[in-house]
Amino acid sequence: MIIIQLAYSFHLGSDKNKKNSSRNSAKSNVSGTTSKSNNAIQNSAGLTKCDNHNYRKYDDREYDIEIIRGSSSLVDDVKKLYRDEFDEAKEEYNAKQTRENRKIKDYFTHVSNNSKSDLACEIIIELGDKKYWDTKDLDFKKRMTNVFKQQVIDLEIILPTFKIASAIIHYDETSPHLHIVGVPIKIGGKNGMFKQVGKSDVFTKESLRKLQDKMRTLCIESFNKEYNLTNSLKCKRKGRNRDYHITEMDNYVEMKEHLEKNQERLEIANKKSLELDNHTKEVKEIITDLKTTLTSKEKYVLKQEDKEKLVSYIDSVSKTNEEYKKIQTLSVTLNNVDTEIKENHEKIKTLTENNEALTLRVENLTKNIKNKDEEIEELKEENHSLKNTLEFWKDKFLRVMSLIKDKLFDKEKEREKYFDVSKDLYKKGIIKEDTFNELKDKYNFSKEHDDKGKDDFEIEI
């Protein structure tokens, strides 16, 4: 199977795109698309432009895209994310403010009007270049949907502080590529809300390098799994590749012995070749000195001594040819070695990348399991606390009911009235059946309760 090396690109929007030179450079990315791969989303106006571009709303070509996260409106998705992530922090911040003008009415608008912060971030991911994808039909390209879906999942696991609002695949350009728009979040800032937008905190130079490195490894693994291929990545970061020694090849010993035998044949052939060079000079002299016979000018006189030299020369040629044929296998062996080294190198590279991807997935799953375990423990504690609270108030309620009975109904006839009150509470859903039965048993009510006309709702006090 032919192994193809594919380019992988992971672009994060940057404020550098303000310059015309940066905008032009963005049009020359590996996919050959006109996507502004380094364009930052600084405010609501920039978000609207990104919405129009990503959803192809400017030319009514929505059929050329595939939405894998979010709705049909990027603006609405980002606003919803802001409400879900920051409303609690905003209310807590406002509660501490003594001056009304310092309170934040809407955090989305607040960040949009702040020139020092980006409202959202866009990441563009693509695998393969124009040359690769030009040979593929649309059905083949659209299988990238599963690959890109996995990239979104992997990104959320690797970088949980980047909340994704939208993920859209573009199939209308030369290379399928993924647009991800989200909001980086930092927690525990010294000033302002305890939870706020924090691009520079989430995306540092080092963290971005590590993120790109992990994402590219996971992408090629997902791609090979989806397409049942063994392709590898181009231009891996320096230091990532391991140099495998030739002795690690399975048939190294056999090839080494074969090469040693052929080395002897090479030495013999070289010696024969030198002898031929000397004999060739003598043969040329013999031919030059040949004289014609007296009876015919087409016949030449050959001395016995010269004849023996010619016979010896022919014999040397024959033997040299035999040695040459033997060393033909050496050339084949060398070619095979070269080919196998290249093939094994590519196989090792692919297997190494797959192994790294699997290791990352195991680490991510382990991390997720740990987080889920912590959440379960927190829920158990919360459930235990709620259960204790419920039991506390249930006991209080029973005490109140007992007090009402003792204070107001001390006669047998009044006890029946008390029973009627309890039954009404049950019918109205204020107390549940088990509580009602508990009261009935405790005070030996003589009548059976009637649940006809009980309201549909249930509220346990």
Secondary structure, 3 states (H helix, E strand, C coil): CCCCEECEEEEECEHHHHCHHHHHHHCCCCCCCCCCCCECECCHHHHHHHHHHHCCCCCCCHHHEEEEECCCCHHHHHHHHHHHHHHHHHHHHHHCCCCHHHCCCCHHHHHHCCCCCCCEEEEEEEECCHHHHCCCCHHHHHCHHHHHHHHHHHHHHHCCCEEEEEEEEECCCCCCEEEEEEEEEEECCCCCCCEEECHHHHCCHHHHHHHHHHHHHHHHHHHHHHHCCCCEECCCCCCCCCCCCHHHCCCHHHHHHHHHHHHHHHHHHHHHHHHHHHHHHHHHHHHHHCEECCCCCCCEECCHHHHHHHHHHHHHHHHHHHHHHHHHHHHHHHHHHHHHHHHHHHHHHHHHHHHHHHHHHHHHHHHHHHHHHHHHHHHHHHHHHHHHHHHHHHHHHHHHHHHHHHHHCCCHHHHHHHHHHHHHHHHCCCCCHHHHHHHHHHHCCCCCCCCCCCCCCCCCC
